Amino acid sequence: MESKHRIGILGGTFDPIHLGHLLTAEAVRDALGLDEILFIPAAIPPHKRGREIAPSEHRLRMTVLATAANPYFRVSDIELHREGPSYTVDTIDALQEQRGNMAEFYFITGADAINELATWHDVHSLLQKCHFVAATRQGTALARESLHREFGAIAREHIHEVPTPEMEISSTEIRRRIRQGASIRYMVPDAVAEYIYKEGLYR
């Protein structure tokens, strides 16, 4: 029987994408032996409504620039063409339609987000449709017992944990440093820094 194509998904605002995103994606890909990682910039992140974010075309281009050197990395604009909030379950449905039954999806996020899975939109359906990967770092543990109580056997089968290296970089800090005229070298790929300065973003 032909094995399924195992695809990691890293979604986010990517405003801007930084080396922490890339390091997490590669660590998970390597640990789980995934066939590719799909970076998906969000159009309207449900948890960030009300905050001004860079236009989607800029965030998409920066993501393409950041991932170009890794042959396992791909970028999808699937959420940028959909109106309304970017719910994960809608994205998984659309990807399944694109990729077919031979694709198996692994949604990568932080342990803190997975600990709050009960608050996610249509989460019971989502857990049936894809795996979750908790990229764990010091300070936030995966609440395994609580998740198992909430979701039962599917949580044991579809929620995984991958320790990832510490890299204290945030998009918020990068935007702040740009506004202050401080260096962002070694926080984002060089091509992303060049694009930010060329386009005058985050001033």
MDAnalysis code that builds the backbone (N, CA, C; Angstrom):
import MDAnalysis as mda
import numpy as np

u = mda.Universe.empty(609, n_residues=203, atom_resindex=np.repeat(np.arange(203), 3), trajectory=True)
u.add_TopologyAttr("name", ["N", "CA", "C"] * 203)
u.add_TopologyAttr("resid", np.arange(1, 204))
u.add_TopologyAttr("resname", ["MET", "GLU", "SER", "LYS", "HIS", "ARG", "ILE", "GLY", "ILE", "LEU", "GLY", "GLY", "THR", "PHE", "ASP", "PRO", "ILE", "HIS", "LEU", "GLY", "HIS", "LEU", "LEU", "THR", "ALA", "GLU", "ALA", "VAL", "ARG", "ASP", "ALA", "LEU", "GLY", "LEU", "ASP", "GLU", "ILE", "LEU", "PHE", "ILE", "PRO", "ALA", "ALA", "ILE", "PRO", "PRO", "HIS", "LYS", "ARG", "GLY", "ARG", "GLU", "ILE", "ALA", "PRO", "SER", "GLU", "HIS", "ARG", "LEU", "ARG", "MET", "THR", "VAL", "LEU", "ALA", "THR", "ALA", "ALA", "ASN", "PRO", "TYR", "PHE", "ARG", "VAL", "SER", "ASP", "ILE", "GLU", "LEU", "HIS", "ARG", "GLU", "GLY", "PRO", "SER", "TYR", "THR", "VAL", "ASP", "THR", "ILE", "ASP", "ALA", "LEU", "GLN", "GLU", "GLN", "ARG", "GLY", "ASN", "MET", "ALA", "GLU", "PHE", "TYR", "PHE", "ILE", "THR", "GLY", "ALA", "ASP", "ALA", "ILE", "ASN", "GLU", "LEU", "ALA", "THR", "TRP", "HIS", "ASP", "VAL", "HIS", "SER", "LEU", "LEU", "GLN", "LYS", "CYS", "HIS", "PHE", "VAL", "ALA", "ALA", "THR", "ARG", "GLN", "GLY", "THR", "ALA", "LEU", "ALA", "ARG", "GLU", "SER", "LEU", "HIS", "ARG", "GLU", "PHE", "GLY", "ALA", "ILE", "ALA", "ARG", "GLU", "HIS", "ILE", "HIS", "GLU", "VAL", "PRO", "THR", "PRO", "GLU", "MET", "GLU", "ILE", "SER", "SER", "THR", "GLU", "ILE", "ARG", "ARG", "ARG", "ILE", "ARG", "GLN", "GLY", "ALA", "SER", "ILE", "ARG", "TYR", "MET", "VAL", "PRO", "ASP", "ALA", "VAL", "ALA", "GLU", "TYR", "ILE", "TYR", "LYS", "GLU", "GLY", "LEU", "TYR", "ARG"])
u.atoms.positions = np.array([
    [0.851, -1.203, 0.000],
    [0.000, 0.000, 0.000],
    [0.885, 1.251, 0.000],
    [0.543, 2.193, -0.843],
    [1.325, 3.431, -0.936],
    [1.172, 4.241, 0.346],
    [2.305, 4.740, 0.863],
    [2.251, 5.520, 2.092],
    [1.757, 6.936, 1.811],
    [1.163, 7.534, 2.823],
    [0.632, 8.888, 2.667],
    [1.752, 9.912, 2.666],
    [1.506, 11.013, 1.960],
    [2.434, 12.144, 1.933],
    [2.178, 12.968, 3.194],
    [3.161, 13.040, 4.064],
    [2.980, 13.667, 5.376],
    [3.423, 15.130, 5.313],
    [2.468, 16.018, 5.528],
    [2.679, 17.444, 5.318],
    [2.527, 18.201, 6.634],
    [3.577, 18.900, 7.044],
    [3.484, 19.793, 8.185],
    [2.897, 21.128, 7.754],
    [2.108, 21.734, 8.609],
    [1.504, 23.035, 8.318],
    [1.909, 24.012, 9.408],
    [2.516, 25.116, 8.992],
    [2.837, 26.185, 9.930],
    [2.110, 27.432, 9.455],
    [1.048, 27.760, 10.162],
    [0.286, 28.958, 9.823],
    [0.659, 30.100, 10.749],
    [0.308, 31.284, 10.348],
    [0.589, 32.433, 11.194],
    [0.440, 33.731, 10.426],
    [0.501, 34.810, 11.160],
    [0.426, 36.116, 10.514],
    [1.691, 36.383, 9.706],
    [2.837, 35.900, 10.218],
    [4.142, 36.131, 9.578],
    [4.320, 37.626, 9.277],
    [4.269, 38.411, 10.352],
    [4.261, 39.869, 10.221],
    [5.372, 40.528, 11.038],
    [6.658, 40.270, 10.701],
    [7.143, 39.447, 9.588],
    [7.521, 38.026, 10.051],
    [7.732, 37.138, 9.070],
    [8.299, 35.825, 9.352],
    [9.721, 36.005, 9.860],
    [10.169, 35.146, 10.792],
    [11.517, 35.302, 11.351],
    [12.188, 33.941, 11.521],
    [13.418, 33.971, 12.003],
    [14.203, 32.738, 12.094],
    [13.610, 31.735, 13.083],
    [12.880, 32.207, 14.077],
    [12.225, 31.299, 15.010],
    [11.194, 30.425, 14.314],
    [10.434, 31.008, 13.390],
    [9.468, 30.222, 12.611],
    [10.184, 29.131, 11.816],
    [11.274, 29.512, 11.165],
    [11.999, 28.572, 10.306],
    [12.641, 27.462, 11.132],
    [13.192, 27.821, 12.273],
    [13.840, 26.825, 13.134],
    [12.821, 25.821, 13.668],
    [11.670, 26.304, 14.090],
    [10.615, 25.412, 14.574],
    [10.161, 24.449, 13.483],
    [9.927, 24.985, 12.289],
    [9.462, 24.154, 11.173],
    [10.469, 23.057, 10.840],
    [11.737, 23.406, 10.793],
    [12.766, 22.422, 10.438],
    [12.939, 21.392, 11.541],
    [12.847, 21.815, 12.792],
    [12.983, 20.879, 13.909],
    [11.861, 19.836, 13.881],
    [10.634, 20.280, 13.620],
    [9.503, 19.357, 13.562],
    [9.616, 18.447, 12.344],
    [9.973, 19.008, 11.208],
    [10.133, 18.199, 9.990],
    [11.137, 17.083, 10.208],
    [12.259, 17.439, 10.801],
    [13.318, 16.464, 11.034],
    [12.899, 15.407, 12.057],
    [12.266, 15.832, 13.146],
    [11.889, 14.907, 14.220],
    [10.831, 13.901, 13.766],
    [9.884, 14.337, 12.947],
    [8.776, 13.467, 12.545],
    [8.960, 12.878, 11.153],
    [10.036, 13.266, 10.477],
    [10.276, 12.751, 9.138],
    [9.208, 13.168, 8.144],
    [8.749, 14.420, 8.228],
    [7.699, 14.895, 7.333],
    [8.254, 15.114, 5.926],
    [7.379, 14.977, 4.950],
    [7.797, 15.104, 3.553],
    [7.928, 16.557, 3.114],
    [7.173, 17.433, 3.725],
    [7.283, 18.863, 3.415],
    [6.632, 19.667, 4.531],
    [6.968, 20.935, 4.567],
    [6.328, 21.880, 5.481],
    [5.676, 22.963, 4.640],
    [4.404, 23.197, 4.905],
    [3.645, 24.199, 4.177],
    [3.444, 25.413, 5.085],
    [3.994, 26.542, 4.668],
    [3.820, 27.804, 5.406],
    [2.585, 28.510, 4.845],
    [1.655, 28.870, 5.729],
    [0.394, 29.460, 5.275],
    [0.149, 30.791, 5.986],
    [0.451, 31.912, 5.315],
    [0.120, 33.208, 5.924],
    [-1.391, 33.362, 6.078],
    [-1.806, 33.848, 7.233],
    [-3.226, 34.030, 7.521],
    [-3.711, 35.361, 6.962],
    [-4.947, 35.365, 6.468],
    [-5.533, 36.601, 5.965],
    [-6.004, 37.473, 7.124],
    [-6.947, 36.943, 7.902],
    [-7.466, 37.657, 9.073],
    [-7.394, 36.699, 10.255],
    [-6.279, 36.678, 10.970],
    [-6.189, 35.766, 12.121],
    [-7.282, 36.076, 13.137],
    [-8.111, 35.097, 13.534],
    [-9.215, 35.366, 14.460],
    [-8.767, 35.997, 15.772],
    [-7.547, 35.642, 16.249],
    [-7.087, 36.138, 17.545],
    [-6.391, 37.495, 17.438],
    [-6.282, 38.055, 16.210],
    [-5.583, 39.335, 16.056],
    [-6.441, 40.395, 15.382],
    [-7.742, 40.194, 15.440],
    [-8.621, 41.211, 14.880],
    [-8.445, 42.499, 15.664],
    [-8.457, 43.615, 14.946],
    [-8.316, 44.912, 15.605],
    [-6.902, 45.432, 15.602],
    [-5.902, 44.555, 15.380],
    [-4.519, 45.036, 15.281],
    [-4.176, 45.228, 13.813],
    [-3.541, 46.345, 13.516],
    [-3.145, 46.609, 12.140],
    [-1.991, 45.682, 11.761],
    [-2.146, 44.984, 10.663],
    [-1.080, 44.100, 10.178],
    [-0.705, 44.499, 8.765],
    [0.490, 44.120, 8.342],
    [0.963, 44.460, 7.006],
    [0.054, 43.805, 5.965],
    [-0.093, 44.427, 4.798],
    [-0.927, 43.838, 3.742],
    [-0.482, 42.419, 3.414],
    [-1.454, 41.590, 3.059],
    [-1.169, 40.170, 2.849],
    [-0.136, 39.926, 1.760],
    [-0.111, 40.767, 0.722],
    [0.857, 40.526, -0.355],
    [2.294, 40.672, 0.137],
    [2.525, 41.582, 1.082],
    [3.872, 41.736, 1.651],
    [4.228, 40.541, 2.527],
    [3.288, 40.100, 3.354],
    [3.567, 38.975, 4.244],
    [3.797, 37.696, 3.448],
    [3.065, 37.543, 2.354],
    [3.261, 36.384, 1.478],
    [4.645, 36.424, 0.832],
    [5.039, 37.575, 0.294],
    [6.338, 37.678, -0.371],
    [7.487, 37.435, 0.602],
    [7.354, 37.964, 1.818],
    [8.408, 37.737, 2.812],
    [8.516, 36.253, 3.161],
    [7.378, 35.565, 3.231],
    [7.382, 34.132, 3.541],
    [8.040, 33.342, 2.422],
    [7.764, 33.704, 1.189],
    [8.405, 33.046, 0.049],
    [9.916, 33.265, 0.088],
    [10.337, 34.501, 0.353],
    [11.770, 34.797, 0.429],
    [12.444, 34.011, 1.553],
    [11.772, 33.912, 2.700],
    [12.364, 33.266, 3.874],
    [12.549, 31.765, 3.686],
    [11.661, 31.147, 2.919],
    [11.656, 29.689, 2.813],
    [12.340, 29.165, 1.550],
    [12.777, 30.046, 0.680],
    [13.253, 29.648, -0.652],
    [14.444, 28.696, -0.618],
    [15.298, 28.794, 0.395],
    [16.537, 28.007, 0.410],
    [16.340, 26.573, 0.900],
    [15.173, 26.259, 1.473],
    [14.954, 24.919, 2.016],
    [14.072, 24.117, 1.052],
    [14.588, 23.021, 0.486],
    [13.807, 22.264, -0.500],
    [12.569, 21.585, 0.075],
    [12.480, 21.471, 1.404],
    [11.315, 20.860, 2.034],
    [10.207, 21.875, 2.339],
    [10.512, 23.156, 2.193],
    [9.560, 24.201, 2.544],
    [8.770, 24.658, 1.324],
    [7.465, 24.834, 1.503],
    [6.582, 25.380, 0.480],
    [5.739, 26.484, 1.114],
    [5.174, 27.344, 0.271],
    [4.306, 28.417, 0.756],
    [2.962, 28.310, 0.038],
    [1.881, 28.448, 0.791],
    [0.546, 28.434, 0.216],
    [-0.180, 29.736, 0.538],
    [-0.862, 30.279, -0.456],
    [-1.665, 31.490, -0.236],
    [-3.140, 31.156, -0.077],
    [-3.432, 29.919, 0.311],
    [-4.804, 29.417, 0.338],
    [-5.722, 30.241, 1.237],
    [-5.198, 30.780, 2.333],
    [-6.053, 31.543, 3.244],
    [-6.258, 32.979, 2.770],
    [-5.401, 33.444, 1.890],
    [-5.475, 34.839, 1.454],
    [-6.598, 35.068, 0.445],
    [-7.138, 33.991, -0.107],
    [-8.209, 34.114, -1.090],
    [-9.581, 33.839, -0.487],
    [-9.621, 33.636, 0.809],
    [-10.884, 33.303, 1.468],
    [-11.340, 34.480, 2.312],
    [-12.605, 34.832, 2.195],
    [-13.131, 35.953, 2.976],
    [-13.406, 35.508, 4.410],
    [-13.349, 36.481, 5.312],
    [-13.638, 36.188, 6.710],
    [-12.429, 35.673, 7.460],
    [-12.621, 35.294, 8.721],
    [-11.514, 34.818, 9.558],
    [-10.891, 33.536, 9.018],
    [-9.609, 33.349, 9.317],
    [-8.880, 32.163, 8.858],
    [-8.994, 31.053, 9.901],
    [-10.027, 30.236, 9.795],
    [-10.188, 29.123, 10.717],
    [-9.416, 27.914, 10.196],
    [-8.722, 27.244, 11.094],
    [-7.873, 26.114, 10.706],
    [-8.674, 25.007, 10.048],
    [-9.864, 24.727, 10.543],
    [-10.650, 23.620, 9.984],
    [-10.995, 23.884, 8.526],
    [-11.259, 25.143, 8.158],
    [-11.562, 25.473, 6.769],
    [-10.325, 25.273, 5.892],
    [-9.170, 25.617, 6.428],
    [-7.920, 25.447, 5.684],
    [-7.622, 23.973, 5.450],
    [-7.801, 23.152, 6.483],
    [-7.558, 21.712, 6.330],
    [-8.508, 21.114, 5.301],
    [-9.772, 21.521, 5.324],
    [-10.737, 21.025, 4.337],
    [-10.292, 21.383, 2.918],
    [-9.853, 22.622, 2.736],
    [-9.437, 23.071, 1.406],
    [-8.179, 22.339, 0.944],
    [-7.241, 22.118, 1.864],
    [-6.023, 21.396, 1.504],
    [-6.317, 19.938, 1.172],
    [-7.241, 19.344, 1.920],
    [-7.604, 17.956, 1.646],
    [-8.213, 17.828, 0.257],
    [-8.995, 18.822, -0.110],
    [-9.601, 18.819, -1.443],
    [-8.521, 18.959, -2.515],
    [-7.516, 19.783, -2.234],
    [-6.415, 19.983, -3.180],
    [-5.543, 18.742, -3.302],
    [-5.162, 18.186, -2.160],
    [-4.129, 17.143, -2.116],
    [-4.679, 15.718, -2.216],
    [-5.946, 15.537, -1.880],
    [-6.528, 14.204, -1.982],
    [-6.295, 13.350, -0.743],
    [-6.742, 12.107, -0.812],
    [-6.723, 11.209, 0.342],
    [-5.343, 10.696, 0.722],
    [-4.354, 10.889, -0.150],
    [-3.015, 10.393, 0.149],
    [-2.176, 11.402, 0.929],
    [-2.792, 12.496, 1.355],
    [-2.095, 13.493, 2.164],
    [-2.524, 13.372, 3.623],
    [-1.558, 13.498, 4.510],
    [-1.811, 13.476, 5.955],
    [-1.199, 14.738, 6.543],
    [-2.004, 15.500, 7.287],
    [-1.589, 16.831, 7.716],
    [-1.213, 16.874, 9.200],
    [-0.159, 17.637, 9.491],
    [0.353, 17.821, 10.850],
    [0.422, 19.325, 11.120],
    [-0.512, 19.813, 11.928],
    [-0.592, 21.251, 12.198],
    [0.340, 21.601, 13.353],
    [1.302, 22.470, 13.089],
    [2.357, 22.803, 14.056],
    [2.014, 24.115, 14.757],
    [2.019, 24.083, 16.068],
    [1.794, 25.304, 16.835],
    [2.425, 25.129, 18.209],
    [2.301, 26.131, 19.058],
    [2.902, 26.063, 20.381],
    [2.062, 25.232, 21.347],
    [2.711, 24.721, 22.386],
    [1.987, 23.945, 23.393],
    [0.893, 24.785, 24.041],
    [1.127, 26.077, 24.209],
    [0.128, 26.943, 24.835],
    [-1.157, 26.980, 24.010],
    [-1.020, 27.013, 22.673],
    [-2.204, 27.027, 21.802],
    [-2.933, 25.683, 21.856],
    [-2.174, 24.589, 21.872],
    [-2.806, 23.265, 21.914],
    [-3.505, 23.036, 23.255],
    [-2.955, 23.588, 24.313],
    [-3.621, 23.489, 25.613],
    [-4.993, 24.168, 25.615],
    [-5.207, 25.096, 24.667],
    [-6.477, 25.810, 24.556],
    [-7.338, 25.276, 23.415],
    [-7.073, 24.047, 22.967],
    [-7.786, 23.489, 21.806],
    [-9.306, 23.515, 21.978],
    [-9.778, 23.375, 23.188],
    [-11.223, 23.339, 23.419],
    [-11.908, 24.616, 22.945],
    [-11.160, 25.706, 22.819],
    [-11.741, 26.985, 22.393],
    [-11.693, 27.161, 20.868],
    [-11.044, 26.221, 20.154],
    [-10.892, 26.369, 18.701],
    [-12.211, 26.088, 17.981],
    [-12.365, 26.714, 16.840],
    [-13.566, 26.557, 16.022],
    [-13.674, 25.123, 15.485],
    [-14.798, 24.454, 15.767],
    [-15.095, 23.109, 15.251],
    [-13.950, 22.132, 15.539],
    [-13.457, 22.163, 16.763],
    [-12.229, 21.437, 17.089],
    [-12.378, 19.927, 17.016],
    [-13.540, 19.385, 17.337],
    [-13.700, 17.927, 17.311],
    [-13.564, 17.395, 15.887],
    [-14.137, 18.104, 14.941],
    [-13.976, 17.737, 13.533],
    [-12.522, 17.904, 13.106],
    [-11.903, 18.985, 13.559],
    [-10.512, 19.277, 13.195],
    [-9.565, 18.177, 13.664],
    [-9.767, 17.689, 14.888],
    [-8.896, 16.643, 15.429],
    [-9.014, 15.339, 14.646],
    [-10.166, 15.100, 14.067],
    [-10.343, 13.911, 13.245],
    [-9.610, 14.054, 11.908],
    [-9.480, 15.283, 11.432],
    [-8.975, 15.540, 10.082],
    [-7.463, 15.726, 10.014],
    [-6.833, 16.090, 11.121],
    [-5.385, 16.319, 11.073],
    [-4.744, 16.013, 12.419],
    [-3.439, 15.869, 12.406],
    [-2.650, 15.733, 13.620],
    [-2.254, 17.122, 14.108],
    [-2.002, 17.230, 15.404],
    [-1.454, 18.456, 15.973],
    [-0.066, 18.163, 16.521],
    [0.838, 19.095, 16.309],
    [2.195, 18.970, 16.824],
    [2.464, 20.148, 17.743],
    [2.703, 19.847, 19.009],
    [3.055, 20.884, 19.973],
    [4.558, 21.095, 19.934],
    [4.965, 22.248, 19.454],
    [6.382, 22.616, 19.470],
    [6.668, 23.189, 20.852],
    [7.238, 22.358, 21.728],
    [7.371, 22.744, 23.130],
    [8.729, 23.364, 23.415],
    [8.688, 24.358, 24.267],
    [9.896, 25.038, 24.731],
    [9.831, 25.123, 26.252],
    [10.912, 25.580, 26.841],
    [10.928, 25.736, 28.297],
    [9.839, 26.716, 28.717],
    [9.147, 26.381, 29.789],
    [8.174, 27.320, 30.348],
    [6.727, 26.944, 30.094],
    [6.438, 26.229, 29.007],
    [5.064, 25.832, 28.707],
    [5.013, 24.341, 28.417],
    [4.377, 23.595, 29.307],
    [4.261, 22.149, 29.126],
    [2.944, 21.815, 28.439],
    [2.939, 20.716, 27.712],
    [1.714, 20.245, 27.087],
    [0.830, 19.591, 28.153],
    [-0.425, 20.046, 28.253],
    [-1.349, 19.541, 29.275],
    [-1.982, 18.241, 28.790],
    [-1.186, 17.185, 28.743],
    [-1.630, 15.922, 28.153],
    [-2.874, 15.356, 28.848],
    [-2.854, 15.306, 30.168],
    [-3.974, 14.691, 30.892],
    [-5.272, 15.449, 30.648],
    [-5.191, 16.757, 30.657],
    [-6.373, 17.583, 30.412],
    [-6.907, 17.373, 28.991],
    [-6.012, 17.308, 28.018],
    [-6.411, 17.089, 26.631],
    [-7.032, 15.703, 26.446],
    [-6.455, 14.706, 27.119],
    [-7.001, 13.348, 27.025],
    [-8.395, 13.271, 27.650],
    [-8.584, 13.983, 28.750],
    [-9.911, 14.007, 29.374],
    [-10.937, 14.688, 28.469],
    [-10.492, 15.763, 27.837],
    [-11.401, 16.558, 26.996],
    [-11.773, 15.842, 25.704],
    [-10.782, 15.208, 25.061],
    [-10.997, 14.692, 23.703],
    [-10.902, 13.174, 23.575],
    [-10.453, 12.492, 24.618],
    [-10.412, 11.035, 24.594],
    [-9.313, 10.459, 23.721],
    [-9.600, 9.317, 23.114],
    [-8.588, 8.546, 22.378],
    [-7.976, 9.315, 21.221],
    [-8.763, 10.170, 20.571],
    [-8.242, 10.899, 19.411],
    [-7.088, 11.826, 19.821],
    [-7.119, 12.315, 21.057],
    [-6.037, 13.169, 21.534],
    [-4.742, 12.375, 21.664],
    [-4.835, 11.133, 22.106],
    [-3.646, 10.288, 22.226],
    [-3.052, 9.972, 20.855],
    [-3.920, 9.808, 19.869],
    [-3.472, 9.429, 18.537],
    [-3.026, 10.612, 17.688],
    [-3.640, 11.767, 17.882],
    [-3.446, 12.884, 16.954],
    [-2.763, 14.111, 17.550],
    [-2.359, 14.046, 18.806],
    [-1.602, 15.164, 19.385],
    [-0.206, 14.675, 19.745],
    [0.790, 15.300, 19.158],
    [2.183, 14.902, 19.329],
    [2.972, 16.068, 19.936],
    [4.121, 15.737, 20.481],
    [4.960, 16.752, 21.118],
    [6.378, 16.649, 20.566],
    [6.919, 17.787, 20.137],
    [8.301, 17.834, 19.641],
    [9.029, 18.977, 20.340],
    [9.999, 18.661, 21.191],
    [10.806, 19.739, 21.787],
    [11.567, 20.479, 20.690],
    [11.512, 21.801, 20.728],
    [12.195, 22.601, 19.718],
    [13.172, 23.564, 20.387],
    [14.224, 23.966, 19.673],
    [15.241, 24.835, 20.272],
    [14.672, 26.189, 20.684],
    [15.258, 26.732, 21.718],
    [14.878, 28.065, 22.181],
    [15.416, 29.130, 21.235],
    [14.562, 30.039, 20.810],
    [15.012, 31.203, 20.059],
    [14.059, 32.335, 20.394],
    [14.507, 33.221, 21.267],
    [13.627, 34.280, 21.764],
    [13.536, 35.420, 20.754],
    [12.783, 35.176, 19.697],
    [12.534, 36.189, 18.674],
    [11.031, 36.275, 18.490],
    [10.513, 37.495, 18.380],
    [9.090, 37.661, 18.111],
    [8.903, 38.716, 17.027],
    [7.823, 38.565, 16.285],
    [7.507, 39.560, 15.261],
    [7.244, 40.919, 15.897],
    [6.641, 40.919, 17.093],
    [6.382, 42.178, 17.803],
    [7.683, 42.912, 18.081],
    [8.699, 42.184, 18.556],
    [10.000, 42.793, 18.846],
    [10.669, 43.295, 17.572],
    [10.546, 42.551, 16.493],
    [11.144, 42.974, 15.222],
    [10.502, 44.274, 14.747],
    [9.181, 44.352, 14.792],
    [8.495, 45.588, 14.380],
    [8.915, 46.764, 15.255],
    [9.044, 46.527, 16.557],
    [9.459, 47.594, 17.470],
    [10.854, 48.087, 17.131],
    [11.762, 47.154, 16.858],
    [13.133, 47.532, 16.544],
    [13.204, 48.325, 15.233],
    [12.388, 47.947, 14.270],
    [12.381, 48.692, 13.001],
    [11.904, 50.122, 13.235],
    [10.849, 50.273, 14.016],
    [10.342, 51.628, 14.312],
    [11.398, 52.474, 15.008],
    [12.229, 51.840, 15.822],
    [13.258, 52.572, 16.568],
    [14.565, 52.726, 15.794],
    [14.625, 52.133, 14.601],
    [15.846, 52.222, 13.807],
    [16.937, 51.271, 14.263],
    [16.586, 50.247, 15.051],
    [17.574, 49.277, 15.549],
    [17.757, 48.145, 14.528],
    [18.859, 47.418, 14.658],
    [19.173, 46.331, 13.739],
    [18.260, 45.122, 13.966],
    [17.879, 44.455, 12.860],
    [17.154, 43.180, 12.947],
    [17.978, 42.057, 12.309],
    [19.247, 42.321, 12.092],
    [20.127, 41.291, 11.528],
    [20.162, 40.080, 12.463],
    [20.145, 38.879, 11.882],
    [20.139, 37.593, 12.576],
    [18.816, 37.306, 13.295],
    [17.805, 38.168, 13.059],
    [16.456, 37.878, 13.569],
    [15.553, 37.392, 12.441],
    [15.819, 37.897, 11.244],
    [15.091, 37.480, 10.041],
    [16.118, 37.124, 8.971],
    [15.751, 36.315, 7.964],
    [16.678, 36.068, 6.861],
    [17.059, 37.381, 6.171],
    [18.254, 37.431, 5.634],
    [18.733, 38.658, 4.992],
    [17.769, 39.149, 3.919],
    [17.218, 38.224, 3.124],
    [16.316, 38.623, 2.038],
    [15.048, 39.286, 2.585],
    [14.598, 38.836, 3.754],
    [13.419, 39.432, 4.374],
    [13.743, 40.826, 4.889],
    [14.899, 40.993, 5.516],
    [15.308, 42.318, 5.992],
    [15.402, 43.304, 4.825],
    [15.997, 42.861, 3.740],
    [16.128, 43.725, 2.561],
    [14.754, 44.129, 2.030],
    [13.831, 43.183, 2.016],
    [12.482, 43.476, 1.521],
    [11.783, 44.485, 2.430],
    [11.893, 44.297, 3.749],
    [11.266, 45.208, 4.711],
    [11.759, 46.634, 4.501],
    [13.081, 46.801, 4.371],
    [13.638, 48.144, 4.208],
    [13.283, 48.740, 2.853],
    [13.292, 47.909, 1.816],
    [12.954, 48.378, 0.470],
    [11.511, 48.878, 0.401],
    [10.606, 48.138, 1.058],
    [9.180, 48.490, 1.005],
    [8.765, 49.473, 2.100],
    [9.671, 49.777, 3.007],
    [9.358, 50.729, 4.077],
    [8.327, 50.220, 5.066],
    [8.357, 48.912, 5.329],
    [7.372, 48.323, 6.244],
    [7.689, 48.630, 7.706],
    [6.646, 48.716, 8.514],
    [6.729, 48.827, 9.979],
    [7.352, 50.122, 10.466],
    [7.375, 51.122, 9.629],
    [7.926, 52.420, 10.055],
    [6.946, 53.170, 10.933],
])
